Amino acid sequence: MKYMGSKNRIAKHILPIMLRDRAEGQYWVEPFVGGANIIDKVDGNRIGADSNEHVVEALKFIRDCSTPKSNLEFTEKDYNTAAEYYRATLKITPVECYALIAFSFGAKWCGGWSRGKNSRGEQRDYVNEQHKASEKQRPLLQGVELFSCSYDNLNIPPRSIIYCDPPYEGTTGYKDKFDHAEFWQWCRERSKEGHTVFVSEYNAPDDFKCIWQQELNVSVAKNGKHKKAIEKLFTIKSESL
C-alpha cells in the first residue's frame, strides 16, 4: 500500500543485508509496518504492527477483502462523506478506512482526495492505480500477523529479526508525539535479549553503526518539488555484520 515514508524503493538494497543470516523459522518483525512495502517482500514467519490502527485495518482489508477498482466505485464524494462521518462519529467501515489512506494525497490519513494528471495531461485515476497495487500486494500479505499497538507493547518471539522504520527525527510529525531517546533505548534492550535489530533513519546514536546508505529524492510536495536526503540503515555496533 502506498504510504508516506515507504521504503519500497530501497527494499532491494536493504533486505539482502538484513536477511543474510536469517535462520530457518526465524521471525521477521516490523513494529512500524506502515504500508507493508518491506514485509511483503519477506517470506516465512512475519509480524507487522503499527500504532496507527487505521493503517493496520487498511492492511487487513487488502489482505482479506476486495478493493475498489475505479473512481466510479469509490468516488471523491464517497471519500469526503466517509471523512466527514468519521470526524463526527469516529466510526468507519473497512473499505472506508482503506480509502482514507490509499486515496489520500501523499497517502496521509484523511489527507484529501488525491488528484493529478499523467504525462499526457490526462486526469489520473488514483483509485484504479491503488487497486492494481493492492491486488498485487494481497497474496504477498497472506500469513502476515498484523497488530495495532505501539512498538514497545508488541510481543516479539525470541531471537527475531526486528526491522524498524520509525518516525524520523526532525521530520513531519506523526499522529502522536514520538520519543526518539526511548526508542533507541528500546532497540538496545531488544538486542541484549538476543534479537537482531535494524533501523532506517537519517542519523543514529554513536553506539549504532551505518551499514548502508543512499541519497534519494524524498518528500514530494504539492508544488512538485523534491528534496534530497541520505537514507541510512543502522544496527547496533555489537551486532556482527
GROMACS elastic network, one bead per residue, 0.5 to 0.9 nm:
[ bonds ]
;  ai    aj funct       b0    kb
    1     6     6  0.88229   500
    1    34     6  0.83944   500
    1    36     6  0.66493   500
    1    37     6  0.68350   500
    1    58     6  0.86315   500
    1    59     6  0.75550   500
    1    62     6  0.82987   500
    1   101     6  0.89237   500
    1   102     6  0.68586   500
    1   107     6  0.87713   500
    1   130     6  0.74432   500
    1   133     6  0.68420   500
    1   134     6  0.61501   500
    1   137     6  0.74277   500
    2     6     6  0.70468   500
    2    34     6  0.89453   500
    2    35     6  0.58937   500
    2    36     6  0.87990   500
    2    37     6  0.80386   500
    2   101     6  0.82972   500
    2   102     6  0.63113   500
    2   106     6  0.82845   500
    2   107     6  0.60998   500
    2   130     6  0.75890   500
    2   133     6  0.82272   500
    2   134     6  0.88958   500
    3     6     6  0.55748   500
    3    34     6  0.65563   500
    3    35     6  0.50694   500
    3    36     6  0.86730   500
    3    37     6  0.86639   500
    3    55     6  0.89950   500
    3   101     6  0.75967   500
    3   102     6  0.74580   500
    3   106     6  0.71164   500
    3   108     6  0.70048   500
    4    34     6  0.79969   500
    4    35     6  0.80217   500
    4   106     6  0.61510   500
    4   107     6  0.57429   500
    4   108     6  0.65646   500
    4   219     6  0.85777   500
    5    34     6  0.81043   500
    5    35     6  0.87789   500
    5   165     6  0.85287   500
    5   167     6  0.85265   500
    5   218     6  0.85136   500
    5   219     6  0.83077   500
    6     9     6  0.76808   500
    6    34     6  0.73333   500
    6    35     6  0.66708   500
    6    36     6  0.82643   500
    6    37     6  0.65727   500
    6    38     6  0.84174   500
    7    10     6  0.55329   500
    7    11     6  0.60636   500
    7    35     6  0.89994   500
    7    37     6  0.64185   500
    7    38     6  0.66442   500
    7   165     6  0.85082   500
    7   200     6  0.89482   500
    8    11     6  0.52879   500
    8    12     6  0.81456   500
    8    36     6  0.88220   500
    8    37     6  0.52121   500
    8    38     6  0.63933   500
    9    12     6  0.74612   500
    9    13     6  0.86258   500
   10    13     6  0.53464   500
   10    14     6  0.63778   500
   10    15     6  0.84257   500
   10    38     6  0.89914   500
   10   214     6  0.86618   500
   10   231     6  0.88564   500
   11    14     6  0.54138   500
   11    15     6  0.56128   500
   11    16     6  0.85459   500
   11    37     6  0.78633   500
   11    38     6  0.60583   500
   11    41     6  0.79928   500
   12    15     6  0.58762   500
   12    16     6  0.70498   500
   12    41     6  0.89989   500
   13    16     6  0.65085   500
   13    17     6  0.74341   500
   13   212     6  0.83740   500
   14    17     6  0.53364   500
   14    18     6  0.63916   500
   14    19     6  0.86847   500
   14   212     6  0.73307   500
   14   233     6  0.74600   500
   15    18     6  0.51247   500
   15    19     6  0.58587   500
   15    20     6  0.81810   500
   15    38     6  0.79228   500
   15    41     6  0.84015   500
   15    42     6  0.82178   500
   16    19     6  0.52212   500
   16    20     6  0.56628   500
   17    20     6  0.54543   500
   17    21     6  0.84655   500
   17   211     6  0.85340   500
   17   212     6  0.86123   500
   17   241     6  0.86993   500
   18    21     6  0.74747   500
   18    22     6  0.78269   500
   18   161     6  0.78915   500
   18   163     6  0.82660   500
   18   196     6  0.88624   500
   18   197     6  0.89891   500
   18   198     6  0.74288   500
   19    22     6  0.51255   500
   19    23     6  0.88181   500
   19    28     6  0.89778   500
   19    42     6  0.86641   500
   19   161     6  0.82739   500
   22    25     6  0.84663   500
   22    26     6  0.64681   500
   22    27     6  0.86963   500
   22    28     6  0.88443   500
   22   160     6  0.89605   500
   22   161     6  0.76395   500
   23    26     6  0.53368   500
   23    27     6  0.88098   500
   24    27     6  0.88991   500
   24    44     6  0.84753   500
   25    44     6  0.67509   500
   25    45     6  0.64388   500
   26    44     6  0.79018   500
   26    45     6  0.66904   500
   26    46     6  0.88130   500
   26   157     6  0.87005   500
   26   158     6  0.86337   500
   26   159     6  0.73091   500
   26   160     6  0.59028   500
   26   161     6  0.73185   500
   27    44     6  0.74304   500
   27    46     6  0.56209   500
   27    47     6  0.73525   500
   27   156     6  0.85076   500
   27   157     6  0.68993   500
   27   158     6  0.83058   500
   27   159     6  0.77840   500
   27   161     6  0.61938   500
   27   162     6  0.83165   500
   28    39     6  0.79258   500
   28    42     6  0.78222   500
   28    43     6  0.85946   500
   28    44     6  0.79267   500
   28    45     6  0.62063   500
   28    47     6  0.63255   500
   28    48     6  0.84759   500
   28   160     6  0.60474   500
   28   161     6  0.50088   500
   28   162     6  0.61454   500
   28   163     6  0.76063   500
   29    33     6  0.86776   500
   29    39     6  0.82721   500
   29    45     6  0.85575   500
   29    46     6  0.58489   500
   29    48     6  0.59601   500
   29    49     6  0.81380   500
   29   156     6  0.73176   500
   29   157     6  0.87007   500
   29   160     6  0.67696   500
   29   161     6  0.60818   500
   29   163     6  0.62320   500
   29   164     6  0.84442   500
   30    33     6  0.52286   500
   30    34     6  0.89641   500
   30    36     6  0.88145   500
   30    38     6  0.88249   500
   30    39     6  0.73636   500
   30    46     6  0.81193   500
   30    47     6  0.62602   500
   30    49     6  0.61695   500
   30    50     6  0.83011   500
   30   151     6  0.86142   500
   30   161     6  0.86304   500
   30   162     6  0.59150   500
   30   163     6  0.51357   500
   30   164     6  0.58966   500
   30   165     6  0.78900   500
   31    34     6  0.89396   500
   31    47     6  0.80373   500
   31    48     6  0.60002   500
   31    50     6  0.59066   500
   31    51     6  0.83639   500
   31   147     6  0.89547   500
   31   149     6  0.83526   500
   31   150     6  0.74474   500
   31   152     6  0.83209   500
   31   154     6  0.71468   500
   31   162     6  0.76758   500
   31   163     6  0.73351   500
   31   164     6  0.61416   500
   31   165     6  0.79029   500
   31   166     6  0.83574   500
   32    36     6  0.88978   500
   32    48     6  0.72461   500
   32    49     6  0.58377   500
   32    51     6  0.75366   500
   32   150     6  0.84724   500
   32   151     6  0.69755   500
   32   163     6  0.81692   500
   32   164     6  0.59339   500
   32   165     6  0.55858   500
   32   166     6  0.59941   500
   32   167     6  0.86765   500
   33    36     6  0.52490   500
   33    37     6  0.80279   500
   33    38     6  0.79534   500
   33    39     6  0.74053   500
   33    47     6  0.87891   500
   33    48     6  0.52813   500
   33    49     6  0.54829   500
   33    50     6  0.56974   500
   33    55     6  0.86910   500
   33    56     6  0.84077   500
   33   146     6  0.88509   500
   33   163     6  0.89103   500
   33   164     6  0.80656   500
   33   165     6  0.74921   500
   34    37     6  0.77083   500
   34    48     6  0.86307   500
   34    49     6  0.81056   500
   34    50     6  0.65937   500
   34    52     6  0.85099   500
   34    55     6  0.65819   500
   34    56     6  0.79753   500
   34    59     6  0.88357   500
   34   165     6  0.83461   500
   35    38     6  0.83117   500
   35    55     6  0.72850   500
   35    56     6  0.87344   500
   35    58     6  0.88517   500
   35    59     6  0.73063   500
   36    39     6  0.53056   500
   36    40     6  0.58769   500
   36    41     6  0.87975   500
   36    48     6  0.77018   500
   36    59     6  0.76504   500
   36   137     6  0.88692   500
   36   141     6  0.82023   500
   37    40     6  0.56881   500
   37    41     6  0.72036   500
   37   137     6  0.85813   500
   38    41     6  0.55670   500
   38    42     6  0.71147   500
   39    42     6  0.52700   500
   39    43     6  0.80850   500
   39    46     6  0.73315   500
   39    47     6  0.83351   500
   39    48     6  0.74102   500
   39   140     6  0.85358   500
   39   141     6  0.79299   500
   39   144     6  0.82431   500
   40    43     6  0.77134   500
   40   137     6  0.69894   500
   40   138     6  0.88238   500
   40   139     6  0.87504   500
   40   140     6  0.50832   500
   40   141     6  0.56572   500
   40   142     6  0.88701   500
   40   144     6  0.83933   500
   41   140     6  0.70782   500
   41   141     6  0.89272   500
   42    45     6  0.87231   500
   42    46     6  0.77770   500
   42   140     6  0.84258   500
   43    46     6  0.73517   500
   43   140     6  0.83685   500
   44   143     6  0.82922   500
   44   144     6  0.88074   500
   45   143     6  0.77231   500
   45   144     6  0.73649   500
   45   145     6  0.85298   500
   46   143     6  0.74178   500
   46   144     6  0.52092   500
   46   145     6  0.63019   500
   46   146     6  0.87790   500
   47   143     6  0.89956   500
   47   144     6  0.57927   500
   47   146     6  0.60658   500
   47   147     6  0.78532   500
   47   156     6  0.83339   500
   48    56     6  0.85667   500
   48   144     6  0.68656   500
   48   145     6  0.60880   500
   48   147     6  0.64057   500
   48   148     6  0.87488   500
   49    52     6  0.87646   500
   49    56     6  0.71345   500
   49   145     6  0.82399   500
   49   146     6  0.55828   500
   49   148     6  0.55769   500
   49   149     6  0.63370   500
   49   150     6  0.76895   500
   49   151     6  0.73023   500
   49   154     6  0.74610   500
   50    53     6  0.68211   500
   50    55     6  0.71120   500
   50    56     6  0.64358   500
   50   146     6  0.83352   500
   50   147     6  0.67250   500
   50   148     6  0.52461   500
   50   149     6  0.56981   500
   50   150     6  0.63513   500
   50   151     6  0.71145   500
   51    54     6  0.88332   500
   51    55     6  0.83794   500
   51    56     6  0.83420   500
   51   147     6  0.85509   500
   51   148     6  0.55242   500
   51   151     6  0.71637   500
   51   176     6  0.89452   500
   52    55     6  0.55155   500
   52    56     6  0.67755   500
   52    57     6  0.89628   500
   52   148     6  0.66601   500
   52   149     6  0.75977   500
   52   150     6  0.84004   500
   52   175     6  0.76612   500
   53    56     6  0.51605   500
   53    57     6  0.61791   500
   53    58     6  0.85856   500
   53   147     6  0.83086   500
   53   148     6  0.51716   500
   53   149     6  0.75843   500
   54    57     6  0.50852   500
   54    58     6  0.60726   500
   54    59     6  0.86197   500
   54    94     6  0.89818   500
   54    97     6  0.60658   500
   54    98     6  0.76796   500
   54   100     6  0.88753   500
   54   101     6  0.81658   500
   54   109     6  0.79808   500
   54   148     6  0.85475   500
   55    58     6  0.50861   500
   55    59     6  0.62616   500
   55    60     6  0.86776   500
   55    97     6  0.79609   500
   55    98     6  0.77132   500
   55   101     6  0.75718   500
   55   109     6  0.84329   500
   55   148     6  0.84327   500
   56    59     6  0.51134   500
   56    60     6  0.62090   500
   56    61     6  0.85742   500
   56   146     6  0.66444   500
   56   147     6  0.66960   500
   56   148     6  0.60090   500
   57    60     6  0.50273   500
   57    61     6  0.61252   500
   57    62     6  0.87118   500
   57    94     6  0.66133   500
   57    97     6  0.68164   500
   57    98     6  0.72343   500
   57   146     6  0.87958   500
   57   148     6  0.83121   500
   58    62     6  0.63476   500
   58    63     6  0.86670   500
   58    94     6  0.67800   500
   58    95     6  0.75911   500
   58    96     6  0.86468   500
   58    97     6  0.58026   500
   58    99     6  0.79961   500
   58   100     6  0.89990   500
   58   101     6  0.77380   500
   58   102     6  0.83769   500
   59    62     6  0.50645   500
   59    63     6  0.61186   500
   59    64     6  0.85309   500
   59    98     6  0.75929   500
   59   138     6  0.88849   500
   59   141     6  0.83264   500
   59   146     6  0.80747   500
   60    64     6  0.58711   500
   60    65     6  0.77928   500
   60    94     6  0.85099   500
   60   141     6  0.87107   500
   60   146     6  0.73714   500
   61    64     6  0.52842   500
   61    65     6  0.51017   500
   61    66     6  0.74656   500
   61    67     6  0.78396   500
   61    94     6  0.62055   500
   61    95     6  0.69385   500
   61    97     6  0.85698   500
   61    98     6  0.68497   500
   62    65     6  0.57599   500
   62    66     6  0.69516   500
   62    67     6  0.69165   500
   62    98     6  0.79233   500
   62   134     6  0.60761   500
   62   135     6  0.75552   500
   62   137     6  0.76284   500
   62   138     6  0.56989   500
   62   141     6  0.81909   500
   63    66     6  0.86209   500
   63   134     6  0.85006   500
   63   135     6  0.89123   500
   63   137     6  0.78694   500
   63   139     6  0.71940   500
   63   140     6  0.82962   500
   63   141     6  0.56833   500
   63   142     6  0.62850   500
   63   143     6  0.89957   500
   63   144     6  0.87459   500
   64   138     6  0.76763   500
   64   142     6  0.82835   500
   65    94     6  0.89588   500
   65    95     6  0.86637   500
   65   138     6  0.88286   500
   66    69     6  0.89097   500
   66    95     6  0.86719   500
   66   131     6  0.89689   500
   66   135     6  0.82752   500
   67    95     6  0.72370   500
   67    98     6  0.85104   500
   67    99     6  0.89688   500
   67   130     6  0.87701   500
   67   131     6  0.60092   500
   67   134     6  0.74792   500
   67   135     6  0.78084   500
   68    71     6  0.77931   500
   68    72     6  0.87184   500
   68    73     6  0.58386   500
   68    74     6  0.62231   500
   68    95     6  0.82239   500
   68    99     6  0.86943   500
   68   127     6  0.70907   500
   68   128     6  0.74560   500
   68   130     6  0.86841   500
   68   131     6  0.61941   500
   69    72     6  0.81445   500
   69    73     6  0.65660   500
   69    74     6  0.80851   500
   69   127     6  0.66989   500
   69   128     6  0.51641   500
   69   129     6  0.84564   500
   69   130     6  0.83288   500
   69   131     6  0.54337   500
   69   132     6  0.77627   500
   70    73     6  0.54623   500
   70    74     6  0.66800   500
   70    75     6  0.82205   500
   70   125     6  0.70319   500
   70   126     6  0.81057   500
   70   127     6  0.52862   500
   70   129     6  0.82777   500
   70   131     6  0.75582   500
   71    74     6  0.50163   500
   71    76     6  0.75135   500
   71   125     6  0.64824   500
   71   126     6  0.76204   500
   71   127     6  0.53826   500
   71   128     6  0.67396   500
   72    75     6  0.56002   500
   72   127     6  0.89024   500
   73   127     6  0.88255   500
   74    77     6  0.81090   500
   74    78     6  0.59572   500
   74    79     6  0.71929   500
   74    99     6  0.81749   500
   74   127     6  0.74737   500
   75    78     6  0.50184   500
   75    79     6  0.62838   500
   75    80     6  0.87481   500
   75   127     6  0.84757   500
   76    80     6  0.62138   500
   76    81     6  0.85236   500
   76   103     6  0.89773   500
   76   113     6  0.63292   500
   76   114     6  0.88743   500
   77    80     6  0.51778   500
   77    81     6  0.60461   500
   77    82     6  0.85021   500
   78    81     6  0.51382   500
   78    82     6  0.60901   500
   78    83     6  0.85886   500
   78    96     6  0.86318   500
   79    82     6  0.52307   500
   79    83     6  0.62067   500
   79    84     6  0.86875   500
   79    96     6  0.75171   500
   79    99     6  0.70429   500
   79   100     6  0.67409   500
   79   103     6  0.81182   500
   79   104     6  0.88881   500
   79   110     6  0.87843   500
   79   112     6  0.84027   500
   79   113     6  0.70487   500
   80    83     6  0.50704   500
   80    84     6  0.60961   500
   80    85     6  0.84824   500
   80   100     6  0.89300   500
   80   110     6  0.88406   500
   80   112     6  0.80033   500
   80   113     6  0.78370   500
   81    84     6  0.52344   500
   81    85     6  0.60639   500
   81    86     6  0.85042   500
   82    85     6  0.51627   500
   82    86     6  0.60345   500
   82    87     6  0.86073   500
   82    92     6  0.73145   500
   82    93     6  0.88411   500
   82    96     6  0.63231   500
   82    97     6  0.86337   500
   82    99     6  0.89234   500
   82   100     6  0.78382   500
   83    86     6  0.51680   500
   83    87     6  0.62144   500
   83    88     6  0.86776   500
   83    92     6  0.87576   500
   83    96     6  0.83245   500
   83   100     6  0.70718   500
   83   110     6  0.63673   500
   83   112     6  0.89248   500
   84    87     6  0.52146   500
   84    88     6  0.62867   500
   84    89     6  0.86680   500
   85    88     6  0.51500   500
   85    89     6  0.59841   500
   85    90     6  0.74156   500
   85    91     6  0.72492   500
   85    92     6  0.78507   500
   86    89     6  0.52016   500
   86    91     6  0.52163   500
   86    92     6  0.59401   500
   87    90     6  0.57169   500
   87    91     6  0.82267   500
   88    91     6  0.82382   500
   89    92     6  0.84259   500
   92    95     6  0.83077   500
   92    96     6  0.61375   500
   92    97     6  0.62560   500
   93    96     6  0.52097   500
   93    97     6  0.61328   500
   93    98     6  0.86882   500
   94    97     6  0.50502   500
   94    98     6  0.62761   500
   94    99     6  0.86390   500
   95    98     6  0.50762   500
   95    99     6  0.60859   500
   95   100     6  0.86282   500
   96   100     6  0.59857   500
   96   101     6  0.87124   500
   97   100     6  0.54062   500
   97   101     6  0.68792   500
   97   102     6  0.87748   500
   97   109     6  0.87535   500
   98   101     6  0.56208   500
   98   102     6  0.59292   500
   98   103     6  0.80966   500
   99   102     6  0.50261   500
   99   103     6  0.52331   500
   99   104     6  0.74635   500
   99   110     6  0.88837   500
   99   127     6  0.84458   500
  100   103     6  0.59477   500
  100   104     6  0.59404   500
  100   107     6  0.82122   500
  100   108     6  0.79155   500
  100   109     6  0.57447   500
  100   110     6  0.51625   500
  100   111     6  0.75894   500
  100   112     6  0.81500   500
  100   113     6  0.83040   500
  101   104     6  0.53269   500
  101   105     6  0.84186   500
  101   106     6  0.86590   500
  101   107     6  0.51139   500
  101   108     6  0.56100   500
  101   110     6  0.64711   500
  101   111     6  0.76005   500
  102   105     6  0.84519   500
  102   106     6  0.87820   500
  102   107     6  0.55322   500
  102   108     6  0.80340   500
  102   109     6  0.84037   500
  102   114     6  0.88188   500
  102   126     6  0.86000   500
  102   127     6  0.78485   500
  102   130     6  0.65676   500
  103   106     6  0.86854   500
  103   107     6  0.66775   500
  103   108     6  0.88040   500
  103   110     6  0.88573   500
  103   111     6  0.87099   500
  103   112     6  0.80585   500
  103   113     6  0.60197   500
  103   114     6  0.56658   500
  103   115     6  0.88665   500
  103   126     6  0.65340   500
  103   127     6  0.61284   500
  103   130     6  0.74282   500
  104   108     6  0.58647   500
  104   109     6  0.68579   500
  104   110     6  0.62950   500
  104   111     6  0.50684   500
  104   112     6  0.51146   500
  104   115     6  0.85925   500
  105   108     6  0.64338   500
  105   109     6  0.89146   500
  105   110     6  0.85810   500
  105   111     6  0.56206   500
  105   112     6  0.57444   500
  105   113     6  0.59265   500
  105   115     6  0.72295   500
  105   222     6  0.87335   500
  106   109     6  0.89477   500
  106   111     6  0.72693   500
  106   112     6  0.89340   500
  106   114     6  0.75392   500
  106   219     6  0.89335   500
  106   220     6  0.80634   500
  106   221     6  0.85123   500
  106   222     6  0.90000   500
  107   110     6  0.84888   500
  107   111     6  0.70852   500
  107   114     6  0.82584   500
  108   112     6  0.81957   500
  109   112     6  0.83693   500
  110   113     6  0.81225   500
  111   114     6  0.82104   500
  114   126     6  0.67700   500
  114   127     6  0.87754   500
  115   123     6  0.75874   500
  115   124     6  0.68186   500
  115   125     6  0.78827   500
  115   126     6  0.71073   500
  116   121     6  0.88744   500
  116   122     6  0.83712   500
  116   123     6  0.59671   500
  116   124     6  0.57302   500
  116   125     6  0.84790   500
  116   126     6  0.84560   500
  117   120     6  0.75655   500
  117   121     6  0.52834   500
  117   122     6  0.50989   500
  117   124     6  0.50327   500
  117   125     6  0.87461   500
  118   121     6  0.53220   500
  118   122     6  0.54602   500
  118   123     6  0.64417   500
  118   124     6  0.58894   500
  119   122     6  0.74096   500
  120   123     6  0.88737   500
  121   124     6  0.88046   500
  124   127     6  0.87964   500
  124   128     6  0.88939   500
  124   129     6  0.85124   500
  125   128     6  0.55345   500
  125   129     6  0.64174   500
  125   130     6  0.87794   500
  126   130     6  0.60049   500
  126   131     6  0.84112   500
  127   130     6  0.51659   500
  127   131     6  0.60881   500
  127   132     6  0.87261   500
  128   132     6  0.62522   500
  128   133     6  0.86211   500
  129   132     6  0.52993   500
  129   133     6  0.63156   500
  129   134     6  0.86473   500
  130   134     6  0.59582   500
  130   135     6  0.84457   500
  131   134     6  0.50921   500
  131   135     6  0.60470   500
  131   136     6  0.85434   500
  132   135     6  0.51564   500
  132   136     6  0.62572   500
  132   137     6  0.86441   500
  133   136     6  0.51459   500
  133   137     6  0.61842   500
  133   138     6  0.86650   500
  134   138     6  0.58906   500
  135   138     6  0.52333   500
  135   139     6  0.76779   500
  136   139     6  0.68786   500
  136   140     6  0.76160   500
  137   140     6  0.52292   500
  137   141     6  0.64558   500
  138   141     6  0.53752   500
  138   142     6  0.68197   500
  139   142     6  0.53966   500
  140   143     6  0.83486   500
  140   144     6  0.84916   500
  141   144     6  0.54633   500
  141   145     6  0.88142   500
  142   145     6  0.86870   500
  147   154     6  0.80697   500
  148   154     6  0.87992   500
  149   152     6  0.81465   500
  149   153     6  0.62508   500
  149   154     6  0.64275   500
  150   153     6  0.53332   500
  150   154     6  0.65794   500
  151   154     6  0.54523   500
  151   155     6  0.89866   500
  151   164     6  0.89616   500
  151   183     6  0.85918   500
  152   155     6  0.84744   500
  152   183     6  0.82213   500
  152   186     6  0.72681   500
  156   159     6  0.85039   500
  156   160     6  0.71065   500
  156   162     6  0.87138   500
  157   160     6  0.60405   500
  157   195     6  0.89856   500
  158   193     6  0.79944   500
  158   194     6  0.72910   500
  158   195     6  0.69902   500
  159   191     6  0.89003   500
  159   193     6  0.74734   500
  159   194     6  0.50851   500
  159   196     6  0.70312   500
  160   194     6  0.78114   500
  160   195     6  0.50074   500
  160   196     6  0.63835   500
  160   197     6  0.84147   500
  161   195     6  0.59309   500
  161   197     6  0.61073   500
  161   198     6  0.78650   500
  162   190     6  0.87321   500
  162   195     6  0.69071   500
  162   196     6  0.60284   500
  162   198     6  0.61708   500
  162   199     6  0.83828   500
  163   196     6  0.84852   500
  163   197     6  0.60960   500
  163   199     6  0.59105   500
  163   200     6  0.79237   500
  164   187     6  0.89967   500
  164   197     6  0.76555   500
  164   198     6  0.61027   500
  164   200     6  0.62900   500
  164   201     6  0.89319   500
  165   168     6  0.80776   500
  165   198     6  0.86937   500
  165   199     6  0.59963   500
  165   200     6  0.50889   500
  165   201     6  0.71268   500
  166   169     6  0.87078   500
  166   178     6  0.87891   500
  166   180     6  0.87953   500
  166   183     6  0.85879   500
  166   199     6  0.78011   500
  166   200     6  0.73320   500
  166   201     6  0.75611   500
  167   170     6  0.88420   500
  167   171     6  0.75600   500
  167   172     6  0.81604   500
  167   173     6  0.73921   500
  167   174     6  0.68921   500
  167   178     6  0.72798   500
  167   180     6  0.85856   500
  167   201     6  0.83276   500
  168   171     6  0.56667   500
  168   172     6  0.79916   500
  168   173     6  0.85400   500
  168   180     6  0.85728   500
  168   200     6  0.84680   500
  168   201     6  0.59469   500
  168   202     6  0.71440   500
  168   203     6  0.86699   500
  169   172     6  0.85725   500
  169   173     6  0.87584   500
  169   178     6  0.86521   500
  169   180     6  0.70235   500
  169   201     6  0.79955   500
  169   202     6  0.80339   500
  169   203     6  0.82197   500
  170   173     6  0.81632   500
  173   176     6  0.76497   500
  173   177     6  0.72803   500
  173   178     6  0.82594   500
  174   177     6  0.69173   500
  174   178     6  0.78334   500
  175   178     6  0.89659   500
  178   182     6  0.87265   500
  178   183     6  0.83362   500
  179   182     6  0.55054   500
  179   183     6  0.63959   500
  180   184     6  0.63151   500
  180   185     6  0.86685   500
  181   184     6  0.53537   500
  181   185     6  0.63548   500
  181   186     6  0.86681   500
  182   185     6  0.51390   500
  182   186     6  0.61416   500
  182   187     6  0.87565   500
  183   187     6  0.63807   500
  183   188     6  0.88345   500
  184   187     6  0.50410   500
  184   188     6  0.64243   500
  184   189     6  0.87920   500
  184   204     6  0.82359   500
  184   205     6  0.77882   500
  185   188     6  0.50436   500
  185   189     6  0.62924   500
  185   190     6  0.87027   500
  186   189     6  0.51162   500
  186   190     6  0.62348   500
  186   191     6  0.86634   500
  187   190     6  0.51566   500
  187   191     6  0.62321   500
  187   192     6  0.87353   500
  187   197     6  0.66553   500
  187   198     6  0.85849   500
  187   199     6  0.87094   500
  187   236     6  0.83216   500
  188   191     6  0.51522   500
  188   192     6  0.63534   500
  188   193     6  0.88167   500
  188   197     6  0.84027   500
  188   236     6  0.73933   500
  189   192     6  0.51163   500
  189   193     6  0.64090   500
  190   193     6  0.50542   500
  190   194     6  0.67431   500
  190   195     6  0.56864   500
  190   196     6  0.78285   500
  190   197     6  0.73571   500
  191   194     6  0.52970   500
  191   196     6  0.59093   500
  191   197     6  0.62498   500
  191   236     6  0.77251   500
  191   238     6  0.88390   500
  191   239     6  0.81117   500
  192   195     6  0.72257   500
  196   235     6  0.81416   500
  196   236     6  0.86486   500
  196   239     6  0.73427   500
  197   234     6  0.84622   500
  197   235     6  0.59921   500
  197   236     6  0.71622   500
  197   239     6  0.84551   500
  198   233     6  0.68110   500
  198   234     6  0.56446   500
  198   236     6  0.77604   500
  199   204     6  0.87683   500
  199   232     6  0.82790   500
  199   233     6  0.56635   500
  199   234     6  0.50731   500
  199   235     6  0.63557   500
  200   203     6  0.87440   500
  200   231     6  0.73120   500
  200   232     6  0.57772   500
  200   234     6  0.63358   500
  201   204     6  0.69993   500
  201   230     6  0.89916   500
  201   231     6  0.65521   500
  201   232     6  0.56217   500
  201   233     6  0.65000   500
  201   234     6  0.74466   500
  202   229     6  0.78422   500
  202   230     6  0.64419   500
  202   231     6  0.56763   500
  202   232     6  0.55875   500
  202   233     6  0.81767   500
  203   210     6  0.86315   500
  203   231     6  0.89794   500
  203   232     6  0.74910   500
  203   234     6  0.84892   500
  204   207     6  0.80743   500
  204   208     6  0.61893   500
  204   209     6  0.77884   500
  204   210     6  0.82908   500
  204   234     6  0.73226   500
  205   208     6  0.57296   500
  205   209     6  0.84229   500
  206   209     6  0.73095   500
  206   237     6  0.87803   500
  207   235     6  0.87880   500
  207   236     6  0.61551   500
  207   237     6  0.57896   500
  207   238     6  0.82460   500
  208   234     6  0.61276   500
  208   235     6  0.54432   500
  208   237     6  0.51587   500
  208   238     6  0.84027   500
  209   233     6  0.83432   500
  209   234     6  0.53369   500
  209   235     6  0.55847   500
  209   236     6  0.60592   500
  209   237     6  0.55177   500
  210   213     6  0.73139   500
  210   232     6  0.64833   500
  210   233     6  0.56703   500
  210   235     6  0.67203   500
  210   236     6  0.88702   500
  210   237     6  0.89730   500
  211   232     6  0.75966   500
  211   233     6  0.58095   500
  211   234     6  0.57735   500
  211   235     6  0.71505   500
  211   241     6  0.82037   500
  212   231     6  0.83060   500
  212   232     6  0.56573   500
  212   233     6  0.52056   500
  212   234     6  0.73957   500
  213   230     6  0.64298   500
  213   231     6  0.54747   500
  213   233     6  0.63764   500
  214   229     6  0.83094   500
  214   230     6  0.53910   500
  214   231     6  0.53726   500
  214   232     6  0.66815   500
  215   228     6  0.65869   500
  215   229     6  0.55426   500
  215   231     6  0.60250   500
  215   232     6  0.87575   500
  216   227     6  0.82429   500
  216   228     6  0.54965   500
  216   229     6  0.55804   500
  216   230     6  0.61536   500
  216   231     6  0.67694   500
  217   220     6  0.80505   500
  217   226     6  0.58946   500
  217   227     6  0.55166   500
  217   229     6  0.65347   500
  217   230     6  0.88224   500
  218   226     6  0.58633   500
  218   227     6  0.54901   500
  218   228     6  0.58800   500
  218   229     6  0.66805   500
  219   225     6  0.81721   500
  219   226     6  0.58974   500
  219   227     6  0.64237   500
  219   228     6  0.84926   500
  220   223     6  0.80536   500
  220   224     6  0.60142   500
  220   225     6  0.58711   500
  220   226     6  0.50404   500
  220   227     6  0.76233   500
  221   224     6  0.52866   500
  221   225     6  0.56219   500
  221   226     6  0.67393   500
  222   225     6  0.75348   500
  223   226     6  0.89981   500
  234   237     6  0.88628   500
  235   238     6  0.84466   500
  235   239     6  0.69458   500
  235   241     6  0.87111   500
  236   239     6  0.55580   500
  236   240     6  0.88073   500
  237   240     6  0.75703   500
  237   241     6  0.87919   500
